[in-house]
């Protein structure tokens, strides 16, 4: 893999890039790295000579934040994967330099500001103080100075993070989770908080909430627009959510599900759909993967996603969901043979799903098991929703 060097061009050149990130804090780092690993040519313009990373200790760290901490522990010789080490800027920059140098789609421009920013079609032209010029398809404003907002006559972006709750369905539009805010780690960030109907292809970060998770979400959103040659208003929520979960970013802030959990992806999808709701307590959200599933807690959500489920639940009166009844449900709704599905499950139970429990048809199914089976056989996540999180059928 080619190493990424500090960008150096003559003043006469215009450098083209898919995504341009302006800033040097957590928002900028997360956005730049995610955009690059999502396959888009990316430049981070740092006004200083290095990054200024904010503390991570109180967050529910996943995705790029978890990877950074892993690399930091390695650099410090710490083997305990649960330790969140303290770090200074020099230590953080040493880790980030090795990491960013390894990303072929990422370039850094350090120690210079910009003097002009204007539209160029659906994208952006920027002139730097040293005379260099940049042309980008999507701009990520992760600069806390407010200069870009002033230049474009925009209101400052703020309060993107919202408390995770079930009062409405907006949690289904989440593209990041777990930022510690106002004494609470059970927070989510909706895709639609980023999007400005007045400015296409501009991703605006909240300067008061520097977060690798928010940056990662912004980077994926910017990369989607650039990669698929779309406007940001045409962002595909499901595609962006799937990309971020694929890069191990939590979109639902389950405090009791590790990113190392082999069933984590299915549990995240179950959380996003509202299939299995969390217990909200003490500023955290708990999934309780080993608790049993009751019929009432999942019935209405599944019925809202699938017409055929309404018929099945009309006939099923048991207050407990067993492995047998879950098998019957997924077979009915998914138009599958019950016998064939049972044979598949017996084979997959330990080998594919890594369940520690036995496959006993009469046993009440756990939340972990139910999430995995529903994801594998019905995949509620792929059902479309609107901007309010309402299911579209």
Secondary structure, DSSP 8 states (H G I E B T S, - for coil): -----B----TT-EEEEEEEEE-SSHHHHHHHHHHHHTT--EEEE-SSSS------TTS---HHHHHHHHHHHHHHT---TT------HHHHHHHHHHHHHT-TTEEEE-S--EEEEEEETTEEEEEETTS-EEEEEEEEE--TTSHHHHHHT-------EEE--SSSSGGGGEEEE---BTTB--EEEEHHHHEETTEEEEEE--TTS--HHHHHHHHHHHHHHHHTT--GGG--HHHHHHHHHHTT--SS-BTTS-TT-TTHHHHHHHHHHTSS--EEETTEEE--TTSB-BHHHHHHHHHHH-HHHHHHHHH---SB-BHHHHHHHHHHHTT--HHHHHHHHHHHHHHTT--SS---TTSB-BHHHHHHHHHHHT-GGGS-B-TTS-B--
